[in-house]
């Protein structure tokens, strides 16, 4: 009986740990917005997750490929850099249910917002907001397969 209790505790502990690791790692990869107007690549950097801008209809020239410059960046030294390839999402940390504490930089406006990310039903939800999450917008993404 004692061995059975120990086995049950170990099984519960193992499956809970595996589920948490799977959920945390689920953010990594390339995601395209459901509107098909932006693509991001999420990756782990140290103890946080970040995302790099791969493509977006507002960050490319009329040819659909050439990157626009980061002309509205508050830092004048960065205004001549290409927008494609910049890390626009930083500071996301897994809290056991979602990724919180992040910041998202919006190159077309030059503004930076707080953000959080969660995955539900195979979709990545990215919410950008000022102050409190209630005052924000959520963009939904699906895995991008080239």
C-alpha positions as CSV (number, residue, x, y, z in Angstrom):
1,X,0.0,0.0,0.0
2,X,2.8,2.4,0.9
3,X,4.5,1.7,-2.5
4,X,1.3,2.4,-4.3
5,X,1.0,5.8,-2.6
6,X,4.5,6.7,-3.5
7,X,4.0,5.6,-7.1
8,X,0.9,7.7,-7.4
9,X,2.6,10.8,-6.0
10,X,5.5,10.3,-8.4
11,X,3.2,9.9,-11.4
12,X,1.3,13.1,-10.5
13,X,4.5,15.0,-9.9
14,X,6.0,13.8,-13.2
15,X,2.9,14.6,-15.4
16,X,2.5,18.0,-13.8
17,X,6.1,18.9,-14.5
18,X,5.9,17.6,-18.1
19,X,2.7,19.5,-18.7
20,X,4.3,22.8,-17.4
21,X,7.4,22.3,-19.5
22,X,5.4,21.6,-22.6
23,X,3.2,24.7,-22.1
24,X,6.3,26.8,-21.5
25,X,8.1,25.6,-24.6
26,X,5.0,25.8,-26.8
27,X,5.6,29.5,-27.5
28,X,8.9,28.8,-29.3
29,X,8.7,28.9,-33.1
30,X,7.3,31.0,-35.9
31,X,3.8,32.4,-35.7
32,X,1.7,34.3,-38.2
33,X,-1.2,36.6,-37.2
34,X,-4.7,35.3,-38.1
35,X,-5.0,38.5,-40.2
36,X,-1.8,37.3,-42.1
37,X,-0.3,40.8,-41.6
38,X,2.7,40.0,-39.4
39,X,5.0,37.1,-38.6
40,X,7.0,36.7,-35.4
41,X,9.6,34.2,-34.3
42,X,9.5,33.5,-30.5
43,X,12.7,32.1,-28.9
44,X,14.1,31.7,-25.4
45,X,17.0,34.0,-24.4
46,X,18.4,33.4,-21.0
47,X,15.4,33.1,-18.6
48,X,13.0,35.0,-20.8
49,X,11.2,34.7,-24.1
50,X,11.6,37.2,-26.9
51,X,10.2,37.6,-30.5
52,X,11.8,38.8,-33.6
53,X,9.9,40.5,-36.4
54,X,10.2,38.4,-39.6
55,X,7.7,40.1,-41.8
56,X,4.7,42.6,-41.6
57,X,2.7,44.4,-44.2
58,X,3.4,47.7,-42.4
59,X,7.1,47.2,-42.1
60,X,7.9,46.4,-45.7
61,X,8.1,48.6,-48.8
62,X,5.5,48.3,-51.6
63,X,7.5,45.4,-53.1
64,X,6.4,43.3,-50.0
65,X,10.0,42.3,-49.3
66,X,12.3,45.2,-48.6
67,X,12.3,46.3,-45.0
68,X,11.4,49.8,-44.0
69,X,13.6,51.7,-41.7
70,X,12.8,52.2,-38.0
71,X,12.2,55.9,-38.6
72,X,9.9,56.5,-35.6
73,X,12.2,55.0,-33.0
74,X,12.6,57.3,-30.0
75,X,16.4,56.6,-30.1
76,X,17.7,58.6,-33.0
77,X,20.7,56.3,-33.4
78,X,18.3,53.4,-34.3
79,X,16.2,55.2,-36.9
80,X,18.4,54.0,-39.8
81,X,18.1,50.3,-39.0
82,X,15.9,47.8,-40.9
83,X,12.7,46.9,-39.0
84,X,12.8,43.3,-40.3
85,X,14.9,41.2,-37.9
86,X,14.6,43.4,-34.8
87,X,13.6,41.9,-31.5
88,X,10.3,43.6,-30.8
89,X,9.0,41.5,-27.9
90,X,11.2,41.2,-24.8
91,X,10.9,40.2,-21.1
92,X,8.3,37.5,-21.3
93,X,8.5,35.0,-18.4
94,X,6.5,31.9,-17.8
95,X,4.3,32.1,-14.6
96,X,2.9,28.6,-14.9
97,X,-0.1,29.6,-16.9
98,X,1.0,32.4,-19.3
99,X,3.9,34.6,-20.3
100,X,3.9,37.9,-18.5
101,X,6.0,40.9,-17.8
102,X,6.9,41.5,-21.4
103,X,7.2,44.6,-23.6
104,X,6.4,45.0,-27.2
105,X,7.9,47.6,-29.5
106,X,5.6,48.8,-32.4
107,X,8.0,50.1,-35.1
108,X,5.3,51.8,-37.3
109,X,4.4,54.1,-34.3
110,X,7.6,54.0,-32.3
111,X,5.7,53.2,-29.2
112,X,6.4,50.5,-26.6
113,X,3.7,48.7,-24.7
114,X,3.5,46.1,-21.9
115,X,2.4,42.7,-23.1
116,X,1.6,39.2,-22.1
117,X,1.1,36.0,-24.2
118,X,-0.9,32.8,-23.7
119,X,-1.6,29.8,-25.8
120,X,-5.1,28.4,-26.0
121,X,-6.5,25.8,-28.5
122,X,-3.2,25.9,-30.5
123,X,-3.4,29.7,-31.0
124,X,-0.9,32.2,-29.6
125,X,-2.6,35.3,-28.1
126,X,-0.5,38.4,-27.7
127,X,-2.0,41.2,-25.7
128,X,-0.4,44.7,-25.8
129,X,-1.5,47.3,-23.3
130,X,-0.7,50.5,-21.5
131,X,-1.0,50.3,-17.7
132,X,-3.5,47.6,-17.1
133,X,-4.2,44.6,-19.4
134,X,-7.9,45.6,-19.5
135,X,-6.9,48.6,-21.6
136,X,-5.3,46.8,-24.5
137,X,-5.7,44.8,-27.7
138,X,-5.1,41.1,-28.4
139,X,-3.8,39.7,-31.6
140,X,-4.2,36.0,-32.3
141,X,-1.5,34.0,-34.1
142,X,-1.3,30.5,-35.6
143,X,1.8,28.4,-36.2
144,X,3.4,29.4,-39.5
145,X,4.5,26.7,-41.8
146,X,6.6,27.9,-44.7
